[in-house]
Structures are given as structure tokens and as C-alpha cells.
């Protein structure tokens, strides 16, 4: 497992600035995959605008947000050829089994229940970046 030779762009979509910061601060600058750039959005509409302007490597997506919720963003992205293979990790407090099943049927790559442990978050992201 070696470092990736380019900057990995991770988009964090959550209506809570505190949660955005918690997720960003979960990463050590010396993660095994190399340098990471974080972009943030506070709702689904803003996330789609950011994705129009930047090539994103991984999307960390909350479910409950104003304007356009995470499940709607997920479904919209999975309908697009451009984002069909994008790793999307839903990080949410929606822990009910039917929510998890709905997200999986809609094409989420992985699902983490808040509060997410740093180790679980890093391991899942590392798996997508390094293909492990």
C-alpha cells in the first residue's frame, strides 16, 4: 500500500459546520494515501454545484439536510454516467434498517452511523482510495 501521487479531493456534505469540521479533523496530514483536499457543502444543492466545478474522488454525505437531502443527491448522482462509480459514503444518524436498505438500493457505496469513529472512517476511505 503506497501513497497516491495526486491530491485526493473529498467533498463533505453536511448542514452542520461542526460535523464538517469533525470529519475534516479526523484526518492526519500523513494518511497512507498522501495529500488530501477537503471541500464542503451545507446541503445537496450546494454539493451538486461544487461537483460541477471540481473533480471529486470521494463524497461523504449526510442524509438530513435542507433544500436537497442526501438520499436525493445520491439518487441523482447514480443516474449520471459521470458519477455512477463515485465512492459515496453516507454518514448519518439515520440508523433504522429500512434507511440503510433504501440507501444501499439507491447505490450508496458505504454507510456509517453517526457518531463515526475515526478508525472506521479512515479505513473505509482508504479502501476506496487504495482499492483495498
N, C-alpha and C positions, 0 to 999 in steps of 0.2 A: 504494500500500500504506500504509494508515494504521493507527494503533493501535486495538485493540479497546477499547470503552468499559466493559468489565467485567473483573472478576478472572477469569483463566483458571486452572482447577484441574487440576493434573497429579498423577496418582497414580503413584508409583514403587513397583513391587513387586519386591523382590529380597531374598533372605535374607542378603545381605552389607550390613551397615551402611556399610562403606567404599564399596561401589558406589553405595548410595543417596546418600551424600554427594558422590561424584564427579559423579553425574548432576545433583544439585541445584546444585552449584558450577559446572557447565558453563554456567549461565545468567547473563547480565548483567541487573541490575535494570532496565536500559533497553532490553530487547529490543524489536524493532519492533512487537510486538503489544500491549505495555502490561504491566500488573501481573500477576504470576503467583503463585499459592499452591501450595505443594507439600505433598502428603500422602504418607505412606509406609506400606508394609505389608511384613512379613517373609516371608509365604507367601500362597498362594492363598486360604486360608480367611479370613485377616485382611483381604485385599484385598476380598473379597465383603462383609464386614461394613462396611468403610469406604465402599464404594459404596452400601450401603443407607442410610447416614447423610449422604452428600454427593453433590451433582451433579458428576460428573467430566467434564471436557472432553477429556482425553487420558489414556490408560493406557500407561505404559511397563512392560513385563512381561518378567521373566526366565523362562527355561524350567525350569531345575533348582532346585526348592525343596522343602522338607519339607511334609508334610501334603497339599497340593494343588498340583501342578506347574502351570507356566504354560500348557502346552497344554490341560490340563483346564479351567483358568479360561477360556481363550479359547473353547473349545467350549461351555462352559456359558453364557457371555455371548452368544454368537452365536445361541443357541437362544431368547433372551429378546427380545421386541419392544423393550423399553426400551433394550437395549444393542446392538441389531443394527447400528446405524450409528456407534457409538462408535469413534473412531480408536484402534486398539490397535497399538502398535509393540513388537514383541518385540525385546529387546536381550539377546543371549545368546551364549555361547561355542559353542553347537551350530551348527557351520558346515557339517556334512555336507549335501549336496544333498538327500537324502531328508528331512532335518529341515525344511529350508526349504520344500520342496514340501508336506510334511504341514501346516505352519503356514499356508501360503497356501490350501490346500484347506479348512482349518478356519476361514478368514475373517480372518486377521491383515491389518491394513492396510498394514504395512510390517515389514521385518525388518532388524535391524542386528547385525552380528557384533562381539562384544567383542574388543578394546577399541574403543569407538566414538569417533571423532574429534568434537570439539566442533562443528565446522562441519557435518558430516553430520547430527548430532543436531538442531542448531538449524534447519537448512534443512528437514528433514523435519517437525519440529513446526510451524514457520512455515507450511509448505504446508498443513497440516491446519487451522490456526487461521485463516489468511487466505484459504484456498481457492486457493492458487497452485500 
